[in-house]
Amino acid sequence: MKNFKIDQSLKELTEHRTVVLPIACYETTINQNIHGHIPLHWHDEIQFISILKGEAIFQINEETLTVQEGDGLFINSGCLHMAKEKKQSDCVYICLNVSPHFVLSQELYTSYVYPYIQATNLPYLYLDANEQWGKTILDAVIKINQWLQQKLPYYEIDITLQLTLIWKNLIINGFQLEYDQTEMLKNQRMKQMLNWIHLHYAEKIRLDDIAKAGQLSRSECCRYFQRMLKKTPLSYVTDYRIQKSLILLQQAESNVTEVAYQVGFNSTSYFIDKFRKSMHMTPLAYKKSKMAEY
């Protein structure tokens, strides 16, 4: 079981780099995550995904889409995203995260990278293996993954050549870039509200507090959450508290009542009820199942 680490603002804490290269490439099996899915997060790096097995449902900002085996995704810098497998397909994918500054030389970055990572109409691109430009990108991701493992002589140079190829194929796809200040502000406000929840989840939280963090009215705050997360702000708080409880319940010395209060529930019975609805088992049953694995 892997614990997907994010900070209070949902920024992923995984170190996306090797010693030499500001990139990271790894295989991810979605159902091996501690939450059973990849929770909502974002990072400065751009991300390329190639689905090796099964199907995955990704949400990027407000959009949801299914990515099939053999295909993949480009997810832009700073975009909120999450993933879950579709129909228990044991989905496995390669994930390549790259610092935008490493994609092309600094001289070319201003003209050919920066405008793309700032564009508000490019949160993601579907990489279709049936289209030549998509196949070229997906093949390059698999090559980079292999070379990072093998570390043959000059592999760093080979990787930079593939990154140039990836980026060229991405930008010749021919879309008009847009820069919508409203979209930028919306993304920023959503991150501010989520950040506030993740700092204060163990305390009493009111809708007014969340709305204030995003500089929004209560009704506008609810609309943001409904659009982005398909749930109310307070439902999100409950779900986040349950996520936090999973880690605590795996500690041998913890008990259900203590965990309930530690993550912000003021009633053990309410915690048990919400946990059962979310995880389809009681907190105690979850704890026992985890203890049996060790």
Secondary structure as UniProt FT lines:
FT   TURN            8..9
FT   STRAND          11..12
FT   STRAND          23..29
FT   HELIX           30..32
FT   TURN            34..35
FT   STRAND          38..42
FT   STRAND          46..53
FT   STRAND          56..60
FT   TURN            61..62
FT   STRAND          63..67
FT   TURN            69..70
FT   STRAND          72..75
FT   TURN            77..78
FT   STRAND          81..85
FT   TURN            87..88
FT   STRAND          92..98
FT   HELIX           100..103
FT   HELIX           106..112
FT   HELIX           114..118
FT   TURN            120..121
FT   STRAND          124..127
FT   TURN            129..130
FT   HELIX           132..150
FT   TURN            153..154
FT   HELIX           155..171
FT   TURN            172..173
FT   HELIX           181..200
FT   TURN            201..202
FT   HELIX           207..213
FT   TURN            214..215
FT   HELIX           218..229
FT   HELIX           233..249
FT   TURN            252..253
FT   HELIX           256..262
FT   TURN            263..264
FT   HELIX           268..279
FT   HELIX           283..293
//
